[in-house]
Amino acid sequence: MKYAQLKKSSVQGKKYTIVFYDADRKKVKTINFGQAGADDYTKTGDNEQRARYRDRHNNSRENHNVPDTAASASWHILWGNSKSVSANYNAYLRRFNLSKY
């Protein structure tokens, strides 16, 4: 995967979609993540809520070290270091050496 595109999800019950593309800009994978209507750090800015989310999701079932899982996207984009989706998305791209599509 070389490129990623973040957009609002068209899937009922999900907040966002990330579409991954290879170096030839061919679609490789699509993930939908974030529960529509649910709070996240980018909506509330609540540091305690963020800490509780990260404690709850910091386990062996979820891999946050790969870009193409819903768990990783939620961890880094919705519950990242910034209260801004855009800033967290840019940090996510840098972390996984991806470019915007």
N, C-alpha and C positions, 0 to 999 in steps of 0.2 A: 504494500500500500504506500502510495506516495502523496495522494491528495485526499482532503476531507471537506465535506460541505455540511454545515449546520443549518437547519431550517426548522420552522414550526412543524410539528407532526400532523399529518392528516389522519393518523390512526386514532380512533376514539379512545380516550382514556390516557393518552400519552402527550407529554409536553413538546418534546423535540425529536428530530430525526437527524442522524449523521449518515451520510452516504460516503463510502470510501471508494477511491479510484486508484488504479495502478498507474505506472509511469506513462502509459499510452492513453490515459484518461478514459479507460474502460471501467465501468462499474464493477466492483469486486464484492461489496457487502453493504447492507443497510441495517442499521439498528435504530430502534425507537426506545426512548428512555424518559424517565420522569413521570410520575403520576399526575395527570392533569387535575388541577384544583388543589393539589397538596402543597403545603409550604415547603420551601427550601431556603438555603442561606441567601440566595440572590433575591428572594422576595422579602424575607423577614430581617436579615442582617443580625440575627440572634446568635451570638457566639456560643452560648450554652447549648442551644438546639443543635448547632453544627457539631459541637463536641460529642453530644449524645448520638447523633447520626453516625459520626465516624467511629465511635466506640462500638456501636451496634453492627456496623458493616465491615469492621476490620477483622476478618476471619479467613479461614483457609478456603471457604467456598467461593469467595469473590476475589478475582485477580484484578488488581488496579494497576498492574504493570504492563498491560497490553492495551492498545487503543480501541480494539473492536469488540468490546463487551458493554452492555448497558450498565453494568456495575461500575466499570471504569469511567464511562462518560458521566454518570451521575456523580461519582466521587470527585472528579476533577472539574466538572463544569457547573453543576448545581450546588455542590458543597465545597468548592475550591477556596482558595485564599482570599479572593475578592468577592465583593457583593455584586459585581457586574458579570453578567453572562458573557459579554463580549471579551472582557479582560481574562476571564477564566478559560474561554475557548482559545484565545491566543496563547495562553500558557500551556494548554493541552496540546496544541499544535507544536509548540517548541519542545515540550517534553518528549513527544513521540516522533519528532523529526518529520512532521507532515506539513504540507503547504495547503493554503486555502484553494478550493476548486473554483 
